[in-house]
């Protein structure tokens, strides 16, 4: 009798445990739960990426300070004077650069092109 009671209790406990386990798994697989899990993992991944970027930025600043010290660039840097861009020959028109007949013929005058406006016809 004592053995039967033990095995009955063990079977009932196993049944309750299995039922609870299955119900938890079913709740985890609902669309709302899956969406919440995905959102949580995305947030965690975002935090890890942010931490990595901050570590990289700190490392870059540290390395730049080391290089500045080694190269003697710790003084306030002066900006170089502004550069002037030289005017291109033939006015910088790429058509003149590709086709030499335009630059050889000084009397050539390019026609002005009429820009077509599709709204004018209406």
N, CA, C and O atoms as a GROMACS GRO file, in nm:
protein
  488
    1UNK      N    1   0.081  -0.119   0.000
    1UNK     CA    2   0.000   0.000   0.000
    1UNK      C    3   0.086   0.126   0.000
    1UNK      O    4   0.057   0.224  -0.068
    2UNK      N    5   0.191   0.121   0.077
    2UNK     CA    6   0.279   0.236   0.084
    2UNK      C    7   0.346   0.262  -0.050
    2UNK      O    8   0.365   0.378  -0.088
    3UNK      N    9   0.382   0.156  -0.124
    3UNK     CA   10   0.444   0.171  -0.255
    3UNK      C   11   0.346   0.233  -0.354
    3UNK      O   12   0.383   0.318  -0.435
    4UNK      N   13   0.223   0.189  -0.348
    4UNK     CA   14   0.123   0.243  -0.441
    4UNK      C   15   0.102   0.393  -0.416
    4UNK      O   16   0.091   0.470  -0.512
    5UNK      N   17   0.097   0.433  -0.293
    5UNK     CA   18   0.078   0.575  -0.260
    5UNK      C   19   0.199   0.656  -0.308
    5UNK      O   20   0.182   0.766  -0.362
    6UNK      N   21   0.318   0.604  -0.290
    6UNK     CA   22   0.439   0.674  -0.335
    6UNK      C   23   0.435   0.694  -0.486
    6UNK      O   24   0.458   0.805  -0.535
    7UNK      N   25   0.407   0.588  -0.560
    7UNK     CA   26   0.408   0.599  -0.706
    7UNK      C   27   0.292   0.684  -0.758
    7UNK      O   28   0.306   0.754  -0.858
    8UNK      N   29   0.180   0.680  -0.690
    8UNK     CA   30   0.068   0.765  -0.729
    8UNK      C   31   0.107   0.912  -0.710
    8UNK      O   32   0.081   0.995  -0.798
    9UNK      N   33   0.168   0.944  -0.598
    9UNK     CA   34   0.209   1.081  -0.570
    9UNK      C   35   0.319   1.125  -0.667
    9UNK      O   36   0.317   1.238  -0.716
   10UNK      N   37   0.414   1.036  -0.696
   10UNK     CA   38   0.520   1.069  -0.791
   10UNK      C   39   0.463   1.093  -0.930
   10UNK      O   40   0.506   1.186  -0.998
   11UNK      N   41   0.368   1.014  -0.973
   11UNK     CA   42   0.304   1.031  -1.104
   11UNK      C   43   0.224   1.160  -1.111
   11UNK      O   44   0.228   1.230  -1.212
   12UNK      N   45   0.152   1.192  -1.003
   12UNK     CA   46   0.074   1.316  -1.001
   12UNK      C   47   0.168   1.437  -1.006
   12UNK      O   48   0.140   1.534  -1.077
   13UNK      N   49   0.278   1.431  -0.932
   13UNK     CA   50   0.374   1.542  -0.932
   13UNK      C   51   0.437   1.557  -1.070
   13UNK      O   52   0.455   1.669  -1.119
   14UNK      N   53   0.471   1.445  -1.134
   14UNK     CA   54   0.528   1.452  -1.269
   14UNK      C   55   0.427   1.509  -1.366
   14UNK      O   56   0.465   1.586  -1.455
   15UNK      N   57   0.301   1.475  -1.354
   15UNK     CA   58   0.197   1.528  -1.441
   15UNK      C   59   0.179   1.678  -1.423
   15UNK      O   60   0.168   1.752  -1.521
   16UNK      N   61   0.177   1.723  -1.297
   16UNK     CA   62   0.164   1.866  -1.270
   16UNK      C   63   0.285   1.940  -1.326
   16UNK      O   64   0.271   2.046  -1.387
   17UNK      N   65   0.405   1.883  -1.303
   17UNK     CA   66   0.527   1.948  -1.353
   17UNK      C   67   0.525   1.958  -1.505
   17UNK      O   68   0.558   2.063  -1.561
   18UNK      N   69   0.487   1.847  -1.574
   18UNK     CA   70   0.485   1.846  -1.720
   18UNK      C   71   0.380   1.944  -1.774
   18UNK      O   72   0.405   2.015  -1.871
   19UNK      N   73   0.264   1.948  -1.711
   19UNK     CA   74   0.158   2.039  -1.754
   19UNK      C   75   0.203   2.184  -1.739
   19UNK      O   76   0.180   2.266  -1.828
   20UNK      N   77   0.265   2.215  -1.628
   20UNK     CA   78   0.314   2.351  -1.605
   20UNK      C   79   0.419   2.388  -1.709
   20UNK      O   80   0.417   2.499  -1.763
   21UNK      N   81   0.510   2.295  -1.735
   21UNK     CA   82   0.616   2.320  -1.832
   21UNK      C   83   0.558   2.345  -1.972
   21UNK      O   84   0.600   2.438  -2.040
   22UNK      N   85   0.462   2.265  -2.013
   22UNK     CA   86   0.399   2.280  -2.145
   22UNK      C   87   0.324   2.412  -2.153
   22UNK      O   88   0.331   2.481  -2.255
   23UNK      N   89   0.252   2.448  -2.049
   23UNK     CA   90   0.176   2.575  -2.051
   23UNK      C   91   0.270   2.695  -2.060
   23UNK      O   92   0.240   2.792  -2.130
   24UNK      N   93   0.383   2.690  -1.990
   24UNK     CA   94   0.480   2.799  -1.999
   24UNK      C   95   0.534   2.811  -2.142
   24UNK      O   96   0.546   2.921  -2.196
   25UNK      N   97   0.566   2.698  -2.202
   25UNK     CA   98   0.620   2.699  -2.338
   25UNK      C   99   0.517   2.753  -2.437
   25UNK      O  100   0.551   2.828  -2.528
   26UNK      N  101   0.391   2.714  -2.419
   26UNK     CA  102   0.285   2.763  -2.507
   26UNK      C  103   0.271   2.914  -2.494
   26UNK      O  104   0.254   2.984  -2.594
   27UNK      N  105   0.278   2.966  -2.369
   27UNK     CA  106   0.270   3.111  -2.348
   27UNK      C  107   0.389   3.184  -2.411
   27UNK      O  108   0.374   3.296  -2.458
   28UNK      N  109   0.506   3.120  -2.411
   28UNK     CA  110   0.624   3.182  -2.472
   28UNK      C  111   0.614   3.189  -2.624
   28UNK      O  112   0.678   3.273  -2.686
   29UNK      N  113   0.535   3.102  -2.683
   29UNK     CA  114   0.526   3.096  -2.828
   29UNK      C  115   0.409   3.175  -2.886
   29UNK      O  116   0.382   3.166  -3.006
   30UNK      N  117   0.340   3.252  -2.804
   30UNK     CA  118   0.233   3.337  -2.859
   30UNK      C  119   0.298   3.453  -2.935
   30UNK      O  120   0.411   3.492  -2.904
   31UNK      N  121   0.228   3.509  -3.032
   31UNK     CA  122   0.287   3.619  -3.110
   31UNK      C  123   0.328   3.739  -3.024
   31UNK      O  124   0.431   3.801  -3.050
   32UNK      N  125   0.247   3.772  -2.923
   32UNK     CA  126   0.280   3.886  -2.838
   32UNK      C  127   0.410   3.861  -2.761
   32UNK      O  128   0.494   3.950  -2.749
   33UNK      N  129   0.423   3.739  -2.710
   33UNK     CA  130   0.543   3.705  -2.634
   33UNK      C  131   0.666   3.703  -2.725
   33UNK      O  132   0.773   3.750  -2.686
   34UNK      N  133   0.651   3.648  -2.846
   34UNK     CA  134   0.763   3.646  -2.940
   34UNK      C  135   0.805   3.788  -2.979
   34UNK      O  136   0.924   3.816  -2.992
   35UNK      N  137   0.707   3.876  -2.998
   35UNK     CA  138   0.739   4.015  -3.033
   35UNK      C  139   0.811   4.084  -2.918
   35UNK      O  140   0.906   4.159  -2.940
   36UNK      N  141   0.767   4.060  -2.795
   36UNK     CA  142   0.833   4.120  -2.679
   36UNK      C  143   0.975   4.067  -2.664
   36UNK      O  144   1.066   4.144  -2.632
   37UNK      N  145   0.996   3.938  -2.687
   37UNK     CA  146   1.130   3.881  -2.679
   37UNK      C  147   1.221   3.942  -2.786
   37UNK      O  148   1.337   3.974  -2.760
   38UNK      N  149   1.168   3.957  -2.907
   38UNK     CA  150   1.248   4.016  -3.014
   38UNK      C  151   1.284   4.160  -2.982
   38UNK      O  152   1.397   4.203  -3.006
   39UNK      N  153   1.189   4.235  -2.928
   39UNK     CA  154   1.215   4.374  -2.892
   39UNK      C  155   1.322   4.382  -2.782
   39UNK      O  156   1.411   4.467  -2.789
   40UNK      N  157   1.313   4.297  -2.684
   40UNK     CA  158   1.412   4.297  -2.576
   40UNK      C  159   1.551   4.263  -2.629
   40UNK      O  160   1.650   4.325  -2.589
   41UNK      N  161   1.558   4.166  -2.718
   41UNK     CA  162   1.689   4.130  -2.774
   41UNK      C  163   1.745   4.242  -2.862
   41UNK      O  164   1.866   4.265  -2.864
   42UNK      N  165   1.657   4.311  -2.934
   42UNK     CA  166   1.703   4.423  -3.016
   42UNK      C  167   1.756   4.535  -2.927
   42UNK      O  168   1.856   4.598  -2.960
   43UNK      N  169   1.689   4.561  -2.817
   43UNK     CA  170   1.735   4.665  -2.725
   43UNK      C  171   1.870   4.627  -2.665
   43UNK      O  172   1.959   4.710  -2.654
   44UNK      N  173   1.883   4.500  -2.626
   44UNK     CA  174   2.011   4.454  -2.571
   44UNK      C  175   2.123   4.466  -2.674
   44UNK      O  176   2.234   4.508  -2.642
   45UNK      N  177   2.093   4.430  -2.799
   45UNK     CA  178   2.194   4.441  -2.905
   45UNK      C  179   2.231   4.588  -2.927
   45UNK      O  180   2.348   4.619  -2.949
   46UNK      N  181   2.133   4.676  -2.922
   46UNK     CA  182   2.161   4.819  -2.938
   46UNK      C  183   2.252   4.871  -2.827
   46UNK      O  184   2.342   4.950  -2.853
   47UNK      N  185   2.228   4.826  -2.704
   47UNK     CA  186   2.314   4.867  -2.593
   47UNK      C  187   2.456   4.816  -2.612
   47UNK      O  188   2.553   4.887  -2.584
   48UNK      N  189   2.468   4.691  -2.659
   48UNK     CA  190   2.601   4.636  -2.681
   48UNK      C  191   2.675   4.711  -2.791
   48UNK      O  192   2.795   4.737  -2.780
   49UNK      N  193   2.604   4.747  -2.898
   49UNK     CA  194   2.665   4.822  -3.008
   49UNK      C  195   2.706   4.961  -2.960
   49UNK      O  196   2.812   5.011  -2.996
   50UNK      N  197   2.620   5.024  -2.880
   50UNK     CA  198   2.652   5.157  -2.827
   50UNK      C  199   2.776   5.150  -2.737
   50UNK      O  200   2.865   5.235  -2.747
   51UNK      N  201   2.783   5.049  -2.651
   51UNK     CA  202   2.900   5.033  -2.564
   51UNK      C  203   3.026   5.011  -2.648
   51UNK      O  204   3.132   5.066  -2.617
   52UNK      N  205   3.015   4.931  -2.752
   52UNK     CA  206   3.129   4.907  -2.840
   52UNK      C  207   3.174   5.037  -2.907
   52UNK      O  208   3.294   5.065  -2.913
   53UNK      N  209   3.079   5.115  -2.957
   53UNK     CA  210   3.113   5.242  -3.023
   53UNK      C  211   3.180   5.338  -2.926
   53UNK      O  212   3.274   5.408  -2.962
   54UNK      N  213   3.132   5.342  -2.802
   54UNK     CA  214   3.194   5.429  -2.702
   54UNK      C  215   3.335   5.382  -2.670
   54UNK      O  216   3.425   5.464  -2.652
   55UNK      N  217   3.356   5.251  -2.662
   55UNK     CA  218   3.490   5.198  -2.638
   55UNK      C  219   3.583   5.233  -2.753
   55UNK      O  220   3.698   5.270  -2.732
   56UNK      N  221   3.533   5.220  -2.875
   56UNK     CA  222   3.615   5.254  -2.992
   56UNK      C  223   3.649   5.402  -2.991
   56UNK      O  224   3.763   5.440  -3.018
   57UNK      N  225   3.553   5.486  -2.959
   57UNK     CA  226   3.577   5.631  -2.955
   57UNK      C  227   3.680   5.666  -2.848
   57UNK      O  228   3.769   5.748  -2.871
   58UNK      N  229   3.670   5.602  -2.730
   58UNK     CA  230   3.768   5.627  -2.625
   58UNK      C  231   3.907   5.582  -2.669
   58UNK      O  232   4.006   5.651  -2.645
   59UNK      N  233   3.913   5.465  -2.733
   59UNK     CA  234   4.041   5.416  -2.782
   59UNK      C  235   4.101   5.507  -2.888
   59UNK      O  236   4.222   5.529  -2.891
   60UNK      N  237   4.016   5.560  -2.975
   60UNK     CA  238   4.065   5.651  -3.078
   60UNK      C  239   4.120   5.779  -3.015
   60UNK      O  240   4.226   5.828  -3.055
   61UNK      N  241   4.048   5.833  -2.917
   61UNK     CA  242   4.094   5.955  -2.852
   61UNK      C  243   4.226   5.931  -2.779
   61UNK      O  244   4.317   6.014  -2.782
   62UNK      N  245   4.237   5.815  -2.713
   62UNK     CA  246   4.360   5.782  -2.642
   62UNK      C  247   4.476   5.767  -2.741
   62UNK      O  248   4.585   5.819  -2.717
   63UNK      N  249   4.453   5.696  -2.850
   63UNK     CA  250   4.559   5.677  -2.950
   63UNK      C  251   4.598   5.809  -3.015
   63UNK      O  252   4.716   5.833  -3.041
   64UNK      N  253   4.500   5.896  -3.041
   64UNK     CA  254   4.531   6.026  -3.100
   64UNK      C  255   4.616   6.109  -3.004
   64UNK      O  256   4.708   6.178  -3.047
   65UNK      N  257   4.584   6.102  -2.875
   65UNK     CA  258   4.664   6.175  -2.776
   65UNK      C  259   4.807   6.120  -2.773
   65UNK      O  260   4.903   6.197  -2.763
   66UNK      N  261   4.820   5.988  -2.780
   66UNK     CA  262   4.954   5.928  -2.782
   66UNK      C  263   5.032   5.973  -2.905
   66UNK      O  264   5.149   6.009  -2.894
   67UNK      N  265   4.968   5.971  -3.021
   67UNK     CA  266   5.036   6.014  -3.144
   67UNK      C  267   5.072   6.162  -3.139
   67UNK      O  268   5.181   6.200  -3.182
   68UNK      N  269   4.982   6.244  -3.088
   68UNK     CA  270   5.012   6.388  -3.076
   68UNK      C  271   5.133   6.410  -2.986
   68UNK      O  272   5.218   6.494  -3.015
   69UNK      N  273   5.140   6.333  -2.877
   69UNK     CA  274   5.253   6.347  -2.786
   69UNK      C  275   5.383   6.302  -2.852
   69UNK      O  276   5.486   6.368  -2.840
   70UNK      N  277   5.378   6.190  -2.923
   70UNK     CA  278   5.499   6.139  -2.988
   70UNK      C  279   5.545   6.232  -3.099
   70UNK      O  280   5.665   6.255  -3.115
   71UNK      N  281   5.452   6.287  -3.176
   71UNK     CA  282   5.487   6.374  -3.288
   71UNK      C  283   5.508   6.519  -3.248
   71UNK      O  284   5.546   6.602  -3.330
   72UNK      N  285   5.482   6.551  -3.122
   72UNK     CA  286   5.500   6.688  -3.074
   72UNK      C  287   5.394   6.783  -3.125
   72UNK      O  288   5.423   6.899  -3.152
   73UNK      N  289   5.274   6.736  -3.137
   73UNK     CA  290   5.164   6.820  -3.189
   73UNK      C  291   5.073   6.869  -3.077
   73UNK      O  292   4.956   6.896  -3.102
   74UNK      N  293   5.124   6.880  -2.957
   74UNK     CA  294   5.040   6.920  -2.844
   74UNK      C  295   5.008   7.068  -2.845
   74UNK      O  296   4.914   7.111  -2.776
   75UNK      N  297   5.082   7.148  -2.920
   75UNK     CA  298   5.056   7.292  -2.928
   75UNK      C  299   4.926   7.316  -3.004
   75UNK      O  300   4.878   7.228  -3.076
   76UNK      N  301   4.870   7.434  -2.988
   76UNK     CA  302   4.747   7.469  -3.060
   76UNK      C  303   4.777   7.472  -3.209
   76UNK      O  304   4.864   7.547  -3.252
   77UNK      N  305   4.706   7.394  -3.286
   77UNK     CA  306   4.735   7.392  -3.430
   77UNK      C  307   4.678   7.515  -3.499
   77UNK      O  308   4.569   7.562  -3.467
   78UNK      N  309   4.755   7.565  -3.595
   78UNK     CA  310   4.706   7.675  -3.677
   78UNK      C  311   4.652   7.617  -3.806
   78UNK      O  312   4.709   7.523  -3.862
   79UNK      N  313   4.544   7.672  -3.852
   79UNK     CA  314   4.487   7.626  -3.977
   79UNK      C  315   4.570   7.681  -4.092
   79UNK      O  316   4.615   7.796  -4.087
   80UNK      N  317   4.590   7.602  -4.195
   80UNK     CA  318   4.664   7.653  -4.310
   80UNK      C  319   4.581   7.759  -4.381
   80UNK      O  320   4.458   7.761  -4.369
   81UNK      N  321   4.647   7.847  -4.456
   81UNK     CA  322   4.571   7.951  -4.527
   81UNK      C  323   4.478   7.887  -4.630
   81UNK      O  324   4.506   7.779  -4.682
   82UNK      N  325   4.370   7.954  -4.657
   82UNK     CA  326   4.272   7.902  -4.752
   82UNK      C  327   4.334   7.897  -4.891
   82UNK      O  328   4.405   7.988  -4.932
   83UNK      N  329   4.306   7.789  -4.962
   83UNK     CA  330   4.359   7.774  -5.098
   83UNK      C  331   4.261   7.831  -5.197
   83UNK      O  332   4.139   7.822  -5.179
   84UNK      N  333   4.314   7.890  -5.301
   84UNK     CA  334   4.230   7.940  -5.408
   84UNK      C  335   4.235   7.842  -5.522
   84UNK      O  336   4.341   7.791  -5.557
   85UNK      N  337   4.122   7.815  -5.580
   85UNK     CA  338   4.114   7.724  -5.692
   85UNK      C  339   4.137   7.801  -5.820
   85UNK      O  340   4.069   7.901  -5.845
   86UNK      N  341   4.232   7.757  -5.899
   86UNK     CA  342   4.260   7.825  -6.025
   86UNK      C  343   4.144   7.803  -6.120
   86UNK      O  344   4.083   7.696  -6.123
   87UNK      N  345   4.114   7.906  -6.200
   87UNK     CA  346   4.008   7.894  -6.298
   87UNK      C  347   4.050   7.795  -6.405
   87UNK      O  348   4.164   7.795  -6.450
   88UNK      N  349   3.956   7.712  -6.445
   88UNK     CA  350   3.985   7.614  -6.549
   88UNK      C  351   3.987   7.680  -6.686
   88UNK      O  352   3.914   7.776  -6.711
   89UNK      N  353   4.070   7.628  -6.773
   89UNK     CA  354   4.074   7.678  -6.909
   89UNK      C  355   3.943   7.645  -6.976
   89UNK      O  356   3.886   7.539  -6.948
   90UNK      N  357   3.892   7.729  -7.061
   90UNK     CA  358   3.765   7.714  -7.133
   90UNK      C  359   3.646   7.719  -7.039
   90UNK      O  360   3.540   7.665  -7.072
   91UNK      N  361   3.660   7.780  -6.926
   91UNK     CA  362   3.546   7.799  -6.838
   91UNK      C  363   3.506   7.675  -6.761
   91UNK      O  364   3.401   7.676  -6.696
   92UNK      N  365   3.583   7.571  -6.764
   92UNK     CA  366   3.552   7.451  -6.688
   92UNK      C  367   3.439   7.368  -6.745
   92UNK      O  368   3.384   7.283  -6.676
   93UNK      N  369   3.404   7.392  -6.872
   93UNK     CA  370   3.297   7.315  -6.934
   93UNK      C  371   3.353   7.180  -6.977
   93UNK      O  372   3.448   7.177  -7.055
   94UNK      N  373   3.298   7.070  -6.930
   94UNK     CA  374   3.353   6.940  -6.966
   94UNK      C  375   3.344   6.911  -7.115
   94UNK      O  376   3.422   6.832  -7.167
   95UNK      N  377   3.248   6.974  -7.184
   95UNK     CA  378   3.235   6.952  -7.328
   95UNK      C  379   3.359   7.005  -7.401
   95UNK      O  380   3.406   6.946  -7.497
   96UNK      N  381   3.411   7.119  -7.353
   96UNK     CA  382   3.530   7.177  -7.414
   96UNK      C  383   3.653   7.091  -7.386
   96UNK      O  384   3.744   7.083  -7.468
   97UNK      N  385   3.655   7.027  -7.269
   97UNK     CA  386   3.770   6.943  -7.236
   97UNK      C  387   3.773   6.817  -7.322
   97UNK      O  388   3.880   6.768  -7.356
   98UNK      N  389   3.656   6.765  -7.357
   98UNK     CA  390   3.650   6.640  -7.434
   98UNK      C  391   3.665   6.664  -7.584
   98UNK      O  392   3.723   6.582  -7.655
   99UNK      N  393   3.612   6.774  -7.633
   99UNK     CA  394   3.612   6.800  -7.775
   99UNK      C  395   3.699   6.922  -7.805
   99UNK      O  396   3.659   7.034  -7.775
  100UNK      N  397   3.818   6.901  -7.864
  100UNK     CA  398   3.910   7.014  -7.885
  100UNK      C  399   3.863   7.114  -7.990
  100UNK      O  400   3.918   7.224  -7.995
  101UNK      N  401   3.763   7.081  -8.075
  101UNK     CA  402   3.721   7.176  -8.178
  101UNK      C  403   3.663   7.302  -8.116
  101UNK      O  404   3.672   7.410  -8.175
  102UNK      N  405   3.603   7.290  -8.000
  102UNK     CA  406   3.544   7.407  -7.937
  102UNK      C  407   3.652   7.505  -7.890
  102UNK      O  408   3.636   7.626  -7.903
  103UNK      N  409   3.759   7.451  -7.836
  103UNK     CA  410   3.862   7.541  -7.785
  103UNK      C  411   3.949   7.596  -7.898
  103UNK      O  412   4.010   7.702  -7.881
  104UNK      N  413   3.957   7.529  -8.015
  104UNK     CA  414   4.039   7.577  -8.126
  104UNK      C  415   3.968   7.686  -8.205
  104UNK      O  416   4.033   7.771  -8.265
  105UNK      N  417   3.837   7.684  -8.207
  105UNK     CA  418   3.760   7.777  -8.288
  105UNK      C  419   3.709   7.889  -8.197
  105UNK      O  420   3.609   7.870  -8.128
  106UNK      N  421   3.775   8.006  -8.196
  106UNK     CA  422   3.732   8.113  -8.105
  106UNK      C  423   3.602   8.178  -8.149
  106UNK      O  424   3.538   8.246  -8.069
  107UNK      N  425   3.559   8.159  -8.275
  107UNK     CA  426   3.436   8.223  -8.321
  107UNK      C  427   3.314   8.138  -8.292
  107UNK      O  428   3.201   8.181  -8.314
  108UNK      N  429   3.334   8.017  -8.243
  108UNK     CA  430   3.222   7.929  -8.214
  108UNK      C  431   3.144   7.983  -8.096
  108UNK      O  432   3.201   8.012  -7.990
  109UNK      N  433   3.015   7.998  -8.113
  109UNK     CA  434   2.928   8.041  -8.004
  109UNK      C  435   2.822   7.933  -7.986
  109UNK      O  436   2.751   7.897  -8.079
  110UNK      N  437   2.814   7.884  -7.868
  110UNK     CA  438   2.719   7.777  -7.841
  110UNK      C  439   2.578   7.835  -7.832
  110UNK      O  440   2.556   7.939  -7.769
  111UNK      N  441   2.483   7.766  -7.895
  111UNK     CA  442   2.345   7.810  -7.890
  111UNK      C  443   2.289   7.787  -7.750
  111UNK      O  444   2.323   7.691  -7.682
  112UNK      N  445   2.203   7.878  -7.710
  112UNK     CA  446   2.136   7.854  -7.582
  112UNK      C  447   2.027   7.752  -7.606
  112UNK      O  448   1.955   7.757  -7.706
  113UNK      N  449   2.014   7.661  -7.516
  113UNK     CA  450   1.914   7.555  -7.531
  113UNK      C  451   1.788   7.596  -7.458
  113UNK      O  452   1.792   7.658  -7.352
  114UNK      N  453   1.676   7.560  -7.519
  114UNK     CA  454   1.548   7.589  -7.459
  114UNK      C  455   1.512   7.476  -7.366
  114UNK      O  456   1.509   7.360  -7.406
  115UNK      N  457   1.484   7.510  -7.243
  115UNK     CA  458   1.445   7.408  -7.146
  115UNK      C  459   1.296   7.383  -7.163
  115UNK      O  460   1.215   7.475  -7.155
  116UNK      N  461   1.261   7.258  -7.185
  116UNK     CA  462   1.121   7.221  -7.208
  116UNK      C  463   1.051   7.206  -7.075
  116UNK      O  464   1.097   7.132  -6.988
  117UNK      N  465   0.941   7.277  -7.058
  117UNK     CA  466   0.862   7.266  -6.937
  117UNK      C  467   0.735   7.192  -6.974
  117UNK      O  468   0.654   7.242  -7.052
  118UNK      N  469   0.717   7.074  -6.920
  118UNK     CA  470   0.602   6.991  -6.958
  118UNK      C  471   0.470   7.049  -6.914
  118UNK      O  472   0.365   7.008  -6.963
  119UNK      N  473   0.473   7.145  -6.821
  119UNK     CA  474   0.349   7.204  -6.773
  119UNK      C  475   0.300   7.317  -6.863
  119UNK      O  476   0.188   7.365  -6.845
  120UNK      N  477   0.381   7.362  -6.961
  120UNK     CA  478   0.340   7.472  -7.047
  120UNK      C  479   0.231   7.431  -7.144
  120UNK      O  480   0.151   7.515  -7.184
  121UNK      N  481   0.227   7.305  -7.183
  121UNK     CA  482   0.131   7.261  -7.282
  121UNK      C  483  -0.011   7.249  -7.227
  121UNK      O  484  -0.105   7.234  -7.304
  122UNK      N  485  -0.027   7.253  -7.102
  122UNK     CA  486  -0.158   7.228  -7.043
  122UNK      C  487  -0.233   7.353  -7.012
  122UNK      O  488  -0.345   7.347  -6.961
   0.00000   0.00000   0.00000
